Amino acid sequence: MGFRHSLSALAVLAGLTGPAAADGLAGAYLAARSAAISGNHEQAAFYFDRALAMDPGNAFLISNAIFANASLARWERAAEIAAALPADAEGQELAELVRFVRHVALDELAEAEAMIAAGDGPGPLADDLALAWLTFGQGDMTGAVETFEAMASERGLEELSALHLALARAAVGDFEAAHEILSGETGVQITSTERVIRAHAQIMVQLGLRGEALDLLDSYTQRVPDPGLLALQAEIGSGAETPYDFVTTAQDGVAEVFFTVAQLLSGDRNRTLPLLMAQAARGIDPTHTDAALLAAELMAEEGQPELAATTLSSVGEDDPNYIEAQMGRATALEEMGHVDEAVATLAALVEARPDLASLQAAYGDILRRTERFEEAIAAYTEVLDLVDSDLPRYWFIYYARAISYHQIDEWPPAEADFRRALELNPEQPNVLNYLGYSLVEQRRDYDEALDMIQRAVAARPESGYIVDSLGWVYYRLGRFEDAVAPMERAVELEPNDWILNDHLGDVYWMVGRYREAEFQWERALSFDPDDEAEAERIRRKLEVGLDVVLEEEGDVGPLVEE
């Protein structure tokens, strides 16, 4: 049975349904089980190895130890453990994957091919592609091409087979054929991913098409400013010799197969298989840092930023993906609570590469999140100085800079940036909501504010915070009955937010529903407001009522202009 058919078996392994083998194993087993359920493969591997030391023949422990080590790209250790798995035990598909990866990594291509022939390969999606590369690696280019072309006749596999055929052509120096395929001249359009663009640009250079390669890179990096491709663009533009080194061996090809499958599966809710596929690519080709980036992304999505950070740390400074890896590592560090280290990581990158707009933007974002607003403003300004700021995609930079200005009470430049963001993206709901709500709080331009927030709600009807803004602008306009429904809906969408509950209490009070108002204010206090002045204000409302609080504040109603 192929590995792709064994998702249910993997689910059993990941879910760890099974009893502890013996009382003496309880501590290690329970620790391993807890780690595996949470996705912490590092701890799971440690504790399953410990449990195996106490009970080396336990098939259940062996299977799960294989899984944990493979998930960490520790394929040599996984193979050692797999060798002890009894032939009749569950988990054979995973053990077969480990054996296959090790055969390819050790250049035992005939053995890997025999596994596919026996039905023990990596699965239907990968078997034929891998088989073609194994055939290629044994000197049979004709057989490899026949396998690729046979795949192309299967519906849905045309693009995959064409891509890998192009890479195989390039690997033997047939750059013209590879260029023809990647250009779509054979009738199959290949999606322009970062890796496809990288390979195609290198192939073009070998054909003397340096200008065309630069145009290809420029068209991609204008949309996706990938640091690695920008570095390749600079290298080619300088006239430096740029050899083709993308995929040159059968091992490289099979690693690319695993990475391709991992990418295709990465949108699945179950991240087990795509993670294993990405790590298999690394197990065969340790230099495949795109696979490391994908593995780290999947780990982060599993709630394991520590593992993500460790994986990203494996990308060296001389690698084209180093900057992207460090940016991802900074994100992981921030999620771990190591904010100062995350900021320092991005600061060092910015100092080394001040010309990268995407890096400046990431730096601005973390400074904004850590409330270093003046520094964030400077970073966002650098971004806008580096790019064509008239392009619609840079609305977010204006929006983020506007928020930063607003947070330091510099409203005129904030409003200018909000309005510029709307010029670039007129119906962007977050900008409409933020600007509209700010106008309401400043008690000005109510009609414009109401229009903005109504448009934002139309775009994001399930956002409690945006719906709250609609209720609040009705409140500020004195349209209390109109405010009730959207405010109730907002609290329904975000029931545990103290601000929304406080707002609903105010609206209830204004329509004479005093007991319900007090209930909402009590709820707001139960959620521990992070603003002590506002918490005290809520307590005062509970003591004397909203009317008295407004009078004490010198306010006589929602429409008072300030």
C-alpha positions in Angstrom: 0.0 0.0 0.0 1.4 3.4 -1.0 2.1 6.0 1.6 -0.5 8.5 0.2 -3.2 5.9 1.0 -2.2 5.7 4.6 -3.5 9.0 5.9 -5.8 7.1 8.3 -2.8 5.2 9.7 -0.9 8.5 10.1 -3.9 9.9 12.0 -3.7 7.0 14.4 0.0 7.6 14.9 -0.4 11.4 15.4 -3.4 10.9 17.7 -1.6 8.2 19.7 -4.5 6.0 20.4 -3.1 3.1 22.3 -2.3 2.0 25.9 0.9 2.5 27.8 2.9 -0.7 27.6 3.6 -1.0 31.3 3.4 0.9 34.5 7.1 1.6 34.3 6.7 3.4 31.0 3.9 5.6 32.2 6.0 8.8 32.7 7.8 8.6 29.4 4.7 7.5 27.5 2.4 10.2 28.9 5.0 12.9 28.2 5.5 11.6 24.6 1.8 11.4 24.1 1.2 15.0 25.3 4.1 16.3 23.1 2.8 14.5 20.0 -0.8 15.7 20.4 0.4 19.3 20.7 2.7 18.8 17.7 6.0 19.2 19.6 7.9 16.6 17.7 11.2 17.4 19.4 9.8 16.4 22.8 7.9 13.5 21.4 11.0 12.1 19.8 12.9 12.5 23.1 10.3 10.7 25.2 9.5 8.0 22.7 13.2 7.2 22.5 13.3 7.1 26.3 10.3 4.8 26.4 11.9 2.5 23.8 15.0 2.2 25.9 12.8 0.6 28.5 10.8 -1.5 26.1 12.7 -1.8 22.8 10.4 -4.3 21.1 7.1 -2.3 21.6 5.8 -1.8 18.1 3.5 1.0 19.1 6.4 3.0 20.6 8.5 2.2 17.6 5.9 3.5 15.1 5.5 6.7 17.0 9.2 7.2 17.5 9.7 6.8 13.7 7.0 9.5 13.1 8.4 12.0 15.5 12.0 11.7 14.2 10.9 11.8 10.5 8.8 15.0 11.3 12.1 16.5 12.5 14.0 15.4 9.3 16.1 13.0 11.4 15.9 10.4 8.8 19.0 8.4 9.8 17.7 8.0 13.3 14.2 7.2 12.0 15.7 4.5 9.8 17.5 3.0 12.8 14.2 2.8 14.7 12.3 1.5 11.7 14.7 -1.5 11.4 13.2 -2.8 14.6 9.6 -2.6 13.6 8.0 -6.1 13.3 6.8 -7.0 9.9 3.2 -7.5 11.0 3.0 -4.3 13.1 1.0 -1.2 12.1 3.1 1.7 10.8 4.7 -0.1 7.9 3.8 2.7 5.4 5.8 5.2 7.4 8.7 2.8 7.8 8.6 2.3 4.0 8.8 6.0 3.5 11.8 6.2 5.8 13.5 3.4 3.9 12.7 5.0 0.6 14.2 8.4 1.6 17.3 6.7 2.9 17.8 4.7 -0.2 17.7 7.8 -2.4 19.8 9.8 0.0 22.5 7.1 0.0 22.4 6.8 -3.9 20.8 3.4 -3.7 18.6 4.2 -6.6 17.9 0.6 -7.8 16.6 -0.3 -4.3 14.4 2.8 -4.3 13.0 1.9 -7.7 12.3 -1.7 -6.5 10.3 -0.3 -3.6 8.0 1.6 -6.1 7.7 -1.5 -8.2 6.6 -3.4 -5.1 4.0 -0.8 -4.2 6.0 0.5 -1.3 6.9 3.9 -2.7 5.9 7.3 -1.4 2.4 7.2 -2.9 0.5 7.7 -6.1 1.1 11.4 -6.4 4.9 11.0 -6.1 5.6 7.5 -7.3 5.7 8.1 -11.1 7.7 11.4 -10.8 10.2 9.8 -8.4 10.4 6.7 -10.7 11.3 8.9 -13.6 14.1 10.6 -11.7 15.4 7.2 -10.4 15.4 6.0 -14.0 17.3 9.2 -15.0 19.8 8.6 -12.2 20.6 5.2 -13.5 21.5 6.6 -16.9 18.3 6.0 -18.8 17.2 9.4 -20.0 14.9 7.9 -22.6 13.1 5.8 -20.0 12.8 8.9 -17.8 11.3 10.9 -20.6 8.8 8.1 -21.4 7.6 8.1 -17.8 7.2 11.9 -17.6 5.3 11.9 -20.9 3.1 9.0 -19.8 2.2 11.0 -16.7 1.3 14.0 -19.0 -1.5 12.0 -20.5 -3.2 11.7 -17.1 -5.7 14.5 -16.4 -4.5 16.9 -13.7 -0.9 15.8 -13.9 0.1 17.6 -17.1 1.8 20.6 -15.3 3.7 18.5 -12.8 5.0 16.2 -15.4 6.0 19.1 -17.7 7.8 20.9 -14.9 9.9 17.9 -13.9 10.6 17.0 -17.5 12.0 20.5 -18.0 14.2 20.1 -15.0 15.4 16.7 -16.2 16.2 18.3 -19.6 18.2 21.1 -17.9 20.0 18.6 -15.7 21.5 17.0 -18.8 22.3 20.4 -20.4 19.4 20.5 -22.9 18.6 24.0 -21.9 16.7 24.8 -25.1 14.2 22.1 -24.5 13.9 23.1 -20.9 13.3 26.7 -21.8 10.7 25.7 -24.4 8.7 23.7 -21.8 8.9 26.4 -19.1 7.9 29.1 -21.6 4.7 27.2 -22.2 5.6 26.6 -25.9 4.7 22.9 -25.6 1.1 23.7 -24.7 1.3 23.4 -20.9 1.3 26.5 -18.8 3.5 26.1 -15.7 2.6 28.2 -12.6 5.2 30.8 -11.8 6.3 29.9 -8.3 9.6 31.3 -6.8 11.4 28.0 -7.6 10.1 27.8 -11.2 11.2 31.4 -11.8 14.6 30.7 -10.3 15.2 27.6 -12.4 13.9 29.3 -15.6 16.1 32.4 -15.1 19.2 30.2 -14.6 18.3 28.2 -17.8 17.9 31.5 -19.8 21.4 32.6 -18.7 22.9 29.4 -20.1 21.2 30.2 -23.4 22.6 33.7 -23.5 19.2 35.2 -22.8 20.4 37.3 -19.9 18.2 40.3 -20.7 15.1 38.0 -20.9 16.1 36.4 -17.6 16.2 39.8 -16.0 12.8 40.7 -17.5 11.3 37.4 -16.1 12.8 38.1 -12.6 11.6 41.7 -12.7 8.0 40.8 -13.6 7.9 38.4 -10.7 9.7 40.5 -8.0 7.6 43.5 -8.8 4.7 41.4 -7.5 6.5 39.3 -5.0 9.8 40.9 -3.7 11.4 37.6 -2.8 14.9 38.4 -1.4 16.5 35.4 -3.0 15.2 36.2 -6.4 16.2 39.9 -6.0 19.7 38.6 -5.2 19.7 36.4 -8.3 18.5 39.4 -10.3 21.4 41.5 -9.1 23.9 38.7 -9.8 22.6 38.2 -13.4 22.4 42.0 -13.9 26.1 42.4 -12.8 27.2 40.1 -15.6 28.6 37.5 -13.2 28.8 33.9 -14.3 25.6 32.2 -13.2 25.8 28.4 -13.6 22.8 26.2 -13.7 22.8 24.4 -10.3 19.1 24.1 -9.5 18.4 20.4 -10.1 21.4 18.4 -11.4 21.1 14.9 -10.0 18.5 12.2 -9.5 18.6 12.9 -5.7 17.9 16.6 -6.4 15.0 15.5 -8.6 13.4 13.2 -6.1 13.8 15.9 -3.4 12.0 18.3 -5.7 9.2 15.7 -6.1 8.7 15.6 -2.3 8.8 19.3 -2.1 6.3 19.7 -4.9 3.9 17.2 -3.2 4.4 19.0 0.1 3.4 22.3 -1.5 0.3 20.8 -3.1 -0.8 19.3 0.2 0.1 22.3 2.4 -3.4 23.7 2.2 -4.8 20.6 3.9 -6.2 20.9 7.4 -4.1 17.9 8.4 -0.5 19.1 8.2 1.0 15.7 9.0 1.6 14.5 5.5 2.9 17.8 4.0 5.3 18.2 6.9 6.7 14.7 6.3 7.0 15.4 2.5 8.8 18.6 3.1 11.2 16.9 5.6 11.7 14.1 3.1 13.0 16.6 0.6 15.4 17.8 3.2 16.3 14.2 4.1 17.5 13.7 0.5 18.8 17.2 -0.2 19.9 19.0 3.0 20.5 22.1 1.0 16.8 22.4 -0.1 16.1 25.4 2.1 12.7 26.1 0.4 11.7 22.8 2.0 13.0 24.0 5.4 10.9 27.2 5.0 7.8 25.2 4.2 8.5 22.8 7.1 8.9 25.7 9.5 5.7 27.3 8.2 3.8 24.1 8.9 5.3 23.8 12.4 4.3 27.3 13.2 0.7 26.6 12.0 0.8 23.6 14.4 1.5 26.1 17.2 5.2 25.1 17.5 7.2 28.4 17.0 10.2 26.9 18.8 10.5 24.1 16.2 9.9 26.6 13.5 12.7 28.9 14.8 15.1 25.9 15.1 14.4 24.8 11.6 14.9 28.3 10.1 18.2 28.6 12.0 19.5 25.8 9.8 19.5 28.2 6.7 23.0 29.6 6.4 24.0 33.2 5.7 25.2 32.3 2.2 21.9 30.8 1.2 19.5 32.8 -1.1 16.7 32.1 1.4 18.7 33.4 4.4 16.8 36.7 4.7 13.4 35.1 4.3 14.4 32.5 6.9 15.5 35.1 9.4 12.3 37.0 8.9 10.3 33.9 9.6 12.5 33.2 12.6 11.8 36.7 14.0 8.1 36.0 13.7 8.5 32.7 15.6 10.6 34.4 18.3 7.8 37.0 18.7 5.3 34.3 19.0 7.5 32.7 21.7 7.5 35.9 23.7 11.1 36.7 22.8 10.1 40.1 21.4 13.4 41.9 22.0 15.3 39.2 20.2 12.9 39.3 17.3 13.2 43.1 17.0 17.0 42.8 17.2 17.0 40.1 14.5 15.1 42.3 12.1 17.1 45.4 13.0 20.3 43.6 12.1 18.8 42.5 8.8 17.6 46.0 8.0 21.1 47.4 8.8 22.7 44.9 6.4 20.1 45.2 3.6 18.4 48.6 3.9 17.4 48.3 0.2 14.8 45.6 0.8 11.3 47.0 1.0 9.8 43.8 2.3 12.3 43.6 5.1 11.7 47.3 6.0 7.9 46.5 6.1 8.4 43.5 8.4 10.5 45.6 10.6 7.9 48.4 10.7 5.2 45.8 11.5 7.0 44.4 14.6 7.9 47.9 15.8 4.2 48.9 15.5 3.1 45.7 17.3 5.6 46.5 20.1 4.3 50.1 20.3 7.5 51.7 19.1 5.4 53.9 16.9 7.9 56.6 15.9 10.4 54.0 14.8 7.7 52.1 12.9 6.8 55.4 11.1 10.4 55.7 10.0 10.5 52.1 8.7 7.3 52.5 6.8 8.5 55.7 5.3 11.6 53.9 4.1 9.4 51.3 2.4 7.5 54.0 0.5 10.8 55.6 -0.5 12.0 52.3 -2.0 8.9 51.4 -4.0 6.5 52.8 -6.5 4.1 54.0 -3.8 1.3 54.6 -6.4 0.8 50.8 -6.8 -2.4 49.6 -5.1 -0.7 46.9 -3.2 1.1 49.5 -1.0 -2.2 50.6 0.6 -1.2 48.5 3.7 2.0 50.5 4.3 0.0 53.8 4.3 -2.6 52.1 6.6 0.0 50.8 9.0 1.8 54.1 9.1 -1.5 55.9 9.7 -2.2 53.7 12.7 1.3 54.5 14.1 0.7 58.3 13.7 -2.7 57.9 15.4 -1.2 56.1 18.3 1.2 59.1 19.0 -1.7 61.6 18.6 -0.5 63.0 15.3 -3.9 63.0 13.6 -3.3 65.1 10.5 -0.6 62.8 9.0 -2.6 59.8 10.2 -5.7 61.0 8.3 -3.7 61.8 5.2 -2.3 58.2 5.2 -5.7 56.7 5.8 -7.2 58.6 2.9 -4.2 57.7 0.7 -4.7 54.0 1.6 -8.4 54.4 0.5 -7.3 56.0 -2.8 -5.2 52.9 -3.5 -7.8 50.4 -2.2 -11.2 52.3 -2.0 -13.3 49.5 -0.4 -10.7 48.1 2.0 -12.9 47.4 5.1 -10.2 47.7 7.7 -9.2 51.2 6.5 -12.9 52.2 6.1 -13.6 51.0 9.7 -10.5 52.6 11.3 -11.0 56.0 9.7 -14.7 56.0 10.1 -14.5 55.0 13.8 -11.8 57.7 14.4 -14.0 60.4 12.8 -16.8 59.3 15.1 -14.6 59.5 18.2 -13.5 62.9 17.1 -17.2 63.8 16.7 -16.8 65.1 13.1 -17.9 64.2 9.6 -20.6 61.8 10.9 -22.3 61.3 7.5 -18.9 60.4 5.9 -18.1 58.2 8.9 -21.4 56.4 8.7 -21.0 55.8 5.0 -17.5 54.4 5.5 -18.5 52.0 8.3 -21.6 50.8 6.4 -19.4 49.9 3.5 -17.0 48.2 5.9 -19.8 46.1 7.4 -21.1 45.2 3.9 -17.6 43.8 3.2 -17.0 42.1 6.5 -20.4 41.3 8.1 -18.8 38.7 10.4 -16.3 41.1 12.0 -17.5 42.0 15.5 -15.2 45.0 15.7 -16.4 46.5 12.4 -20.1 45.8 13.3 -19.4 47.5 16.7 -18.2 50.6 14.8 -21.6 50.7 13.0 -23.5 50.5 16.3 -21.2 53.2 17.8 -21.6 55.7 15.0 -25.4 55.3 15.4 -24.9 55.9 19.2 -22.9 59.1 18.5 -25.6 60.3 16.1 -28.2 59.8 18.8 -29.9 57.0 16.8 -30.0 54.8 19.8 -32.7 52.4 18.6 -30.8 51.9 15.4 -27.7 51.1 17.4 -29.2 48.2 19.4 -29.2 45.5 16.6 -25.6 46.0 15.3 -24.2 46.4 18.8 -26.0 43.1 19.9 -24.6 41.5 16.8 -21.1 42.7 17.5 -21.2 41.2 21.0 -22.6 38.0 19.6 -19.6 37.8 17.2 -17.0 38.9 19.9 -18.6 37.9 23.2 -15.5 38.3 25.4 -14.4 41.7 24.4 -14.8 44.3 27.2 -15.0 47.3 24.9 -17.9 45.8 22.9 -19.8 44.8 26.0 -19.3 48.3 27.5 -20.6 49.8 24.3 -23.7 47.6 24.3 -24.3 48.6 27.9 -24.2 52.3 26.9 -26.7 51.7 24.1 -29.0 49.7 26.3 -28.9 52.5 28.9 -29.9 55.1 26.2 -33.0 53.1 25.2 -34.1 52.6 28.8 -33.0 49.0 29.2 -31.2 49.8 32.5 -30.9 46.4 34.0 -29.5 44.9 30.8 -27.1 47.9 30.6 -25.8 47.1 34.1 -25.4 43.4 33.2 -23.3 44.3 30.1 -21.1 46.7 32.2 -20.6 43.9 34.7 -19.6 41.6 31.9 -17.2 44.2 30.5 -15.5 44.4 33.9 -15.3 40.6 34.1 -13.0 40.6 31.1 -10.4 42.7 32.9 -10.1 45.9 30.9 -6.5 46.8 30.1 -7.3 50.5 30.5 -7.7 51.2 34.2 -9.3 54.7 33.5 -11.9 53.0 31.4 -12.5 50.3 34.0 -13.0 53.0 36.6 -15.5 54.7 34.3 -17.5 51.5 34.0 -17.6 51.1 37.7 -18.8 54.7 38.0 -21.6 53.9 35.5 -22.6 51.0 37.6 -22.7 53.2 40.7 -24.6 56.3 39.4 -25.7 55.5 35.8 -24.5 56.7 32.4 -26.4 60.0 32.5 -24.6 61.1 35.6 -21.2 60.1 34.3 -21.8 62.1 31.1 -22.9 65.1 33.1 -19.8 64.7 35.4 -17.6 64.7 32.3 -19.3 67.9 31.0 -21.1 66.0 28.3 -24.9 66.3 27.8 -25.3 63.8 25.0 -23.6 62.0 22.1 -23.7 64.9 19.6 -21.7 67.4 21.7 -18.9 68.7 19.5 -15.4 68.8 21.1 
